[in-house]
């Protein structure tokens, strides 16, 4: 991988993150509602007390100065103090981000585990009943709203059958010392199999809710790409030479067919991170997306800006890793 490519991608990161920060700042600033009035609520505060609180929160500055101050402090990792939580925003994000990342990773694994085999089978058995069933299932999956699917899963598996927990990440009796903040990983590191199984029990429904829609899209992409690759001359030539069908599919066709799948999966990471907002609310999942929604309602400007900025950094980083993965799938691709 060329050093110039890495430098170019890092330079592209600057205007993207700056633009994201500016858009979020403008949207939350123009949203009706005063953070000071929300915090004071029904308390009978004097104008002097309200003005003192406004200065303490930095809201007495003009909007452009507040934005410049946020960007300058963000470059040093200082996102300020949360209006609502009354502690550094970096602490709130570090506390909630692992839950969102854990849910995103598990959802992605579910999506890939379903979409790639089904996409390959649908392409190989093109026009068969299996292909038609997979196509219809993918159409339903793409069309199904995430919040509706989540509610239906709760009603069926949690309320009616009682098989799954309604919300949370793990039972209180299974709490483990924090290492990475991802309970599944932390429990494995510490050899707590019972805690791992309990955490897996809690994450299944929200992860399936997020993963099914993505699996439906990736299945269609994998199927279309696989059909195209199977029609290439080098595949037909290898088949004419008597190369085994399984080896032909796995070693030659699939690696090239996965390049569009990797591209879409990386782009859809933004959907998983953004879709977490609804899913985390429905399932009571204590992640970053949920705390950003709470910050919007409480007009917690520093928390919302920093939270969205962190998600943007993750999204850009995942797309960079996808570019690197291209070279592993197809050595002819040069970065």
RASULWO-V6016 format. One record per pair of residues at least 12 apart in sequence whose C-alpha atoms are under 10 Angstrom apart, sorted by the first residue. I is the first residue (numbers start at 1). J is the second residue. Records with the same first field share a line. If there is no record, write none. Layout:
I: J  J
This chain:
1: 324  327  334  335
2: 334  335
3: 335
4: 335
5: 334  335
6: 320  335
9: 316  317  320
10: 316  317  320
12: 316
13: 312  313  316  317
16: 312  313  316
17: 308  309  310  312  313  316
18: 71  309
19: 309
20: 305  308  309  312
21: 67  70  71  304  305  306  308  309  312
22: 64  67  68  71  305
23: 305
24: 301  304  305  306  308  309
25: 63  64  66  67  70  301  302  304  305
26: 63  64  67
28: 296  299  300  301  304  305
29: 63  299  301
31: 296  299
32: 299
33: 297  298  299
34: 54  59  298  299  300
35: 53  54  57  59  83  84  297  298  299  300  301
36: 50  51  52  53  54  57  59  83  298  299
37: 50  54  298
38: 84  297  298  299  300
39: 53  83  84  298  299  300
40: 53
56: 83
57: 80  81  82  83  301  302
58: 80
59: 301
67: 305
70: 302  305  306
71: 305  306
74: 306  309
77: 89  90  306
78: 90  306
79: 91  93  302  303  305  306  307
80: 301  302  303  306
81: 300  301  302  303
82: 295  300  301  302  303  304
83: 295  298  299  300  301  302  303
84: 294  295  298  299  300  301  302  303
85: 295  300  303
88: 302  303
89: 300  302  303  304  305  306  307
90: 302  303  306  307
92: 288  291  303  307
93: 287  288  289  291  292  303  306  307  310
94: 180  181  288
95: 180  181  286  287  288
96: 181  182  285  286  287  288  289  290  291  307
97: 181  182  286  287  288  289  291  307  310  311
98: 180  181  182  183  286  287  288
99: 169  180  181  182  183  184  280  285  286  287  288  289
100: 182  272  273  276  277  280  285  286  287  288  289  290  311
101: 181  182  272  273  276  287  288  311  314
102: 181  182  183  184  185  203  207  287
103: 169  182  203  204  206  207  208  210  211  272  273  276  279  280  285  287
104: 206  207  210  211  269  270  271  272  273  274  275  276
105: 207  211  269  272
106: 184  200  203  204  206  207  208  210  211
107: 203  204  205  206  207  208  209  210  211  212  213  214  215  269  272
108: 207  208  210  211  212  214  215  265  266  268  269  272
109: 207  211  215
110: 204  207  208  210  211  212  214  215
111: 207  208  210  211  212  213  214  215  216  217  218  219  265
112: 211  212  214  215  216  218  219  261  262  265
113: 211  215
114: 211  212  214  215  216  218  219
115: 134  138  211  212  214  215  216  217  218  219  220  221  222  223  261
116: 215  218  219  220  221  222  223  226  254  257  258  261
117: 219  222  223
118: 130  131  134  135  138  215  216  218  219  220  222  223
119: 131  134  135  138  215  216  217  218  219  220  221  222  223  224  225  226  227
120: 219  220  222  223  224  225  226  227  249  250  253  254  257
121: 134  219  222  223  226
122: 134  135  219  220  222  223  224  226  227
123: 219  220  222  223  224  225  226  227  228  229  230
124: 223  226  227  230  249
125: 227
126: 223  227
131: 223
134: 216  219  220  223
135: 216  219  220  223
136: 216
137: 216  219
138: 212  213  214  215  216  217  218  219  220
139: 213  216  217  220
140: 212  213  216
141: 211  212  213  214  215  216  217
142: 212  213  214  215  216  217  218
143: 213  216
144: 209  212  213
145: 209  210  213
146: 206  208  209  210  211  212  213  275  276  278  279  282
147: 206  209  210  275  277  278  279  280  281  282  283
148: 209  279  282
149: 205  206  208  209  210  212  213  279
150: 205  206  207  208  209  210  278  279  280  282  283
151: 166  205  206  209  279  282  283
152: 209
153: 166  205  206  208  209
154: 166  167  205  206  282  283
157: 205
158: 205
163: 201
164: 201  202  203  204  205
165: 198  201  202  203  204  205  283
166: 202  205  206  282  283  284  285
167: 202  203  205  206  280  281  282  283  284  285  286
168: 199  202  203  280  283  284  285  286
169: 182  183  184  198  199  200  201  202  203  283  284  285  286  287
170: 183  184  195  196  197  198  199  200  201  202  203
171: 195  198  199  202
173: 195  198
174: 187  192  194  195  196  197  198  199
175: 187  192  195  199
176: 190  192  195  196
177: 190
182: 199
183: 195  196  198  199  200
184: 196  197  198  199  200  203
185: 199
187: 199
202: 283  285
203: 283  285
205: 279  283
206: 276  279  280  282  283  284  285
207: 272  276  279
209: 275  276  279
210: 271  272  273  275  276  278  279
211: 272
213: 271  272
214: 264  265  268  269  271  272
215: 265
217: 261  264  265  268
218: 258  260  261  262  263  264  265  268
219: 261
220: 261
221: 257  258  260  261  262  263  264  265
222: 254  257  258  259  260  261  262  264
223: 257  258  261
224: 257  260  261
225: 253  254  256  257  258  259  260  261
226: 249  253  254  255  256  257  258  260
227: 253  257
228: 253  257
229: 249  252  253  254  255  256  257
230: 248  249  252  253  254  257
231: 253
232: 253
234: 252  253
235: 248  249  252  253
236: 248
238: 252
252: 330
254: 329
255: 326  328  329  330
256: 326  329  330
257: 329  330
258: 326  329  330
259: 322  323  325  326  327  328  329  330
260: 326
262: 319  321  322  323  325  326  329
263: 319  322  323  325  326
264: 319  322
265: 318  319  322
266: 315  316  317  318  319  320  321  322  323
267: 315  316  318  319  322
268: 315  319
269: 314  315  316  318  319
270: 311  312  314  315  316  318  319
271: 315
272: 315
273: 288  289  308  311  312  314  315
274: 289  308  311
275: 289
276: 288  289  290
277: 289  290  291  292  293
278: 290  293
280: 293
281: 293  294
288: 303  304  307  308  310  311
289: 304  307  308  311
291: 303  304  307
292: 304  305  306  307  308
295: 307
323: 335
